Amino acid sequence: MTKKLMTKKRWGILFTVLLCSCSGAKKDLTTDIGTMAEADRLTRKEFYEEARKQYFRIKTEFPQSPLQVEADRKIADTYYNEESYTAAATAYEDFIKTYPGRLEIPDVLYKLGLSYAKQMPRTSQRDTRATSKAVDVFTRLMVDYPNNKYMTEAQEWIEKARHQLAEKIFEIGRFYERKGQYDSAARRFAEVADQYADSPLVEESLSREIQDLKRSGQKEKAEEMAAKFLEKYPHSKFASKIRK
């Protein structure tokens, strides 16, 4: 191939690219459909803030549009996609309140649960309010929509979040132990066993509750609990501690 022919070919490719770019730049923001198309295009380009402006325009400038519901959903999605999870959670909650009977609700509940799950702290020592909300939302999804496609993942998130909540209460119990406030410590360990019976921390929590009851002068209750503990966990590594 000659150099001249190669140059012509390159210019041809460039012209085609420019032509496509120009044609793709055409947009009609005078209609709800055109505005939605532009917003979707911006979303695909990951220009979420600009996309959100166009979705909001559908709500404000085309109040009778049948695309209102879709715009609301996609506004929430833009927040989620840019990892603004607090704003996303608020938007998804608003959607659920505004459109309670919509077919999209299971999907929206799932994204709402994820919005809270993504805000869960790395350690239980920090604020776990988002953790509690994740449990609530995913539980609601499973109870209200038992045949939804997110069941397995929702259950996994619930288990992860509940473990973190159990850890937090356990650590509060340990804090009271170190302070010598054994009655308060025992109540926290009892809370772990009562509220998070499926937690791997239950066995140790019960053993610590028994020890702290003894330390706080509640010997009779401690001995009664110890008998039940040893019956349930006959080979427990904590058995020697509660016998003291």
C-alpha positions in Angstrom: 0.0 0.0 0.0 1.4 3.4 -1.0 2.0 6.2 1.4 -0.6 8.4 -0.3 -3.2 5.7 -0.1 -2.4 5.1 3.6 -2.8 8.8 4.3 -6.2 8.8 2.5 -7.4 5.9 4.6 -6.4 7.5 7.8 -8.3 10.7 6.9 -11.3 8.6 6.0 -11.2 6.9 9.4 -10.9 10.3 11.1 -13.8 11.7 9.2 -16.0 8.8 10.1 -15.1 9.1 13.8 -15.9 12.9 13.7 -19.1 12.2 11.9 -20.2 9.7 14.4 -19.3 12.0 17.2 -21.2 14.8 15.7 -24.3 12.7 15.1 -24.0 11.3 18.7 -23.9 14.9 20.0 -27.4 15.7 18.6 -29.9 15.8 21.3 -33.4 17.0 21.8 -34.0 18.4 25.3 -37.4 19.9 24.4 -39.2 16.5 25.1 -39.2 14.1 28.0 -38.0 11.3 25.7 -35.1 13.3 24.4 -34.2 14.4 27.8 -34.2 10.9 29.1 -32.1 9.7 26.2 -29.5 12.5 27.0 -29.5 11.6 30.7 -29.0 8.0 29.9 -26.1 8.9 27.6 -24.4 10.9 30.3 -24.9 8.1 32.7 -23.2 5.6 30.4 -20.3 8.1 30.2 -20.3 8.2 34.0 -21.1 11.9 34.1 -23.5 11.3 36.9 -24.0 14.8 38.2 -24.9 16.1 34.7 -27.1 13.0 34.1 -28.9 13.8 37.3 -29.7 17.3 36.2 -31.4 15.9 33.1 -33.4 13.4 35.1 -34.5 16.2 37.4 -35.6 18.2 34.4 -38.0 15.4 33.5 -39.6 15.9 36.9 -39.8 19.7 36.8 -40.3 20.5 33.2 -42.4 17.5 32.1 -44.7 16.9 35.2 -47.2 14.8 33.2 -44.5 12.6 31.6 -44.9 8.8 32.1 -41.1 8.8 32.5 -41.4 10.4 36.0 -41.1 7.1 37.9 -38.1 6.0 35.8 -36.4 9.3 36.3 -36.8 9.0 40.1 -35.3 5.6 40.1 -32.4 6.6 37.9 -31.7 9.7 40.1 -31.1 7.3 43.0 -29.0 5.1 40.8 -26.7 8.0 39.8 -26.0 8.6 43.5 -25.3 4.9 44.1 -23.0 4.7 41.0 -20.9 7.6 42.1 -20.6 6.0 45.6 -22.7 8.7 47.3 -24.3 6.1 49.4 -26.0 8.4 52.0 -27.7 10.3 49.2 -28.5 7.1 47.4 -30.2 5.7 50.5 -32.3 8.8 50.9 -33.4 8.7 47.2 -34.3 5.0 47.3 -36.3 5.5 50.5 -38.2 8.3 48.9 -38.9 6.1 45.9 -40.3 3.4 48.1 -42.5 5.8 50.0 -43.7 7.5 46.7 -44.3 4.3 44.7 -45.1 1.6 47.3 -46.9 -0.8 44.9 -44.5 -0.7 42.0 -42.9 -3.8 40.5 -39.5 -2.2 40.9 -39.7 -2.2 44.7 -37.8 -5.4 45.3 -34.9 -4.1 43.1 -35.0 -0.8 44.9 -35.0 -2.4 48.3 -32.0 -4.4 47.3 -30.1 -1.2 46.2 -31.3 0.5 49.4 -29.9 -2.4 51.4 -26.6 -2.2 49.5 -26.5 1.6 50.1 -26.5 1.0 53.8 -24.2 -2.1 53.6 -21.6 0.0 51.7 -21.6 2.4 54.7 -20.9 -0.3 57.3 -17.8 0.6 59.3 -14.7 -1.6 59.0 -14.7 -2.3 62.7 -17.6 -2.7 65.2 -16.0 0.0 67.4 -17.4 2.7 65.1 -20.9 3.9 64.4 -23.0 0.9 63.3 -26.3 2.7 62.6 -25.9 1.9 58.9 -25.2 -1.8 59.8 -28.6 -1.9 61.7 -30.4 -0.4 58.7 -28.8 -2.8 56.3 -30.2 -5.7 58.4 -33.6 -4.1 58.5 -33.8 -3.5 54.8 -32.5 -6.8 53.7 -34.8 -8.5 56.2 -37.8 -6.6 54.8 -36.8 -7.6 51.3 -36.7 -11.3 52.3 -39.9 -11.2 54.2 -42.0 -9.1 51.8 -40.6 -10.6 48.6 -39.6 -14.2 49.5 -39.2 -15.2 45.9 -36.9 -12.3 44.9 -33.7 -13.0 43.0 -31.5 -11.4 45.7 -32.3 -13.9 48.5 -28.9 -15.5 48.8 -27.0 -12.2 48.7 -29.4 -10.5 51.1 -29.0 -13.4 53.6 -25.2 -13.1 53.4 -25.4 -9.4 54.1 -27.7 -9.9 57.0 -25.3 -12.5 58.6 -22.3 -10.2 58.0 -24.1 -7.2 59.5 -25.6 -9.1 62.5 -22.1 -10.4 63.3 -20.8 -6.9 63.4 -23.7 -5.8 65.7 -23.0 -8.7 68.0 -19.3 -7.8 68.0 -20.1 -4.3 69.1 -22.2 -5.4 72.0 -19.6 -7.9 73.0 -16.9 -5.2 73.0 -19.0 -3.0 75.1 -19.3 -5.9 77.6 -15.5 -6.2 77.6 -15.2 -2.5 78.2 -17.3 -2.8 81.3 -15.3 -5.8 82.5 -12.1 -3.8 82.2 -13.8 -1.0 84.3 -14.8 -3.5 86.9 -18.5 -2.8 86.2 -19.4 -6.5 86.2 -23.2 -6.2 86.4 -23.3 -3.9 83.3 -20.9 -6.3 81.6 -23.1 -9.3 82.3 -26.1 -7.5 80.8 -24.2 -6.8 77.6 -23.1 -10.4 77.2 -26.6 -11.6 77.9 -27.8 -9.3 75.1 -25.4 -11.0 72.6 -26.8 -14.4 73.5 -30.4 -13.3 73.4 -30.4 -11.1 70.3 -27.7 -12.9 68.2 -28.2 -16.5 69.0 -26.6 -17.5 65.7 -23.4 -15.5 66.4 -20.1 -17.4 67.0 -19.6 -15.1 70.0 -22.5 -16.6 71.9 -20.5 -19.3 73.7 -17.9 -16.9 75.0 -20.5 -14.3 75.8 -22.4 -16.8 78.0 -19.2 -17.9 79.8 -18.3 -14.2 80.5 -21.8 -13.5 81.6 -21.5 -16.3 84.2 -18.1 -15.1 85.4 -19.4 -11.5 85.7 -22.5 -12.5 87.6 -20.3 -14.2 90.1 -18.1 -11.1 90.4 -21.1 -8.9 90.9 -22.4 -11.1 93.8 -25.1 -13.0 91.8 -23.8 -16.4 92.7 -27.0 -18.3 92.6 -28.0 -17.1 89.1 -24.4 -17.7 87.9 -24.4 -21.4 89.2 -27.8 -22.0 87.5 -26.5 -20.6 84.3 -23.2 -22.6 84.6 -25.1 -25.9 84.8 -27.0 -25.1 81.7 -23.9 -23.9 79.9 -21.9 -27.1 80.7 -24.9 -29.2 79.5 -25.0 -27.3 76.2 -21.2 -27.0 75.7 -19.7 -30.0 77.6 -16.4 -29.6 75.8 -16.2 -25.8 75.8 -12.8 -24.2 76.1 -14.4 -21.7 78.5 -15.6 -24.5 80.9 -12.6 -24.2 83.3 -13.3 -20.5 83.7 -16.9 -20.7 84.8 -16.1 -23.5 87.3 -13.9 -21.1 89.3 
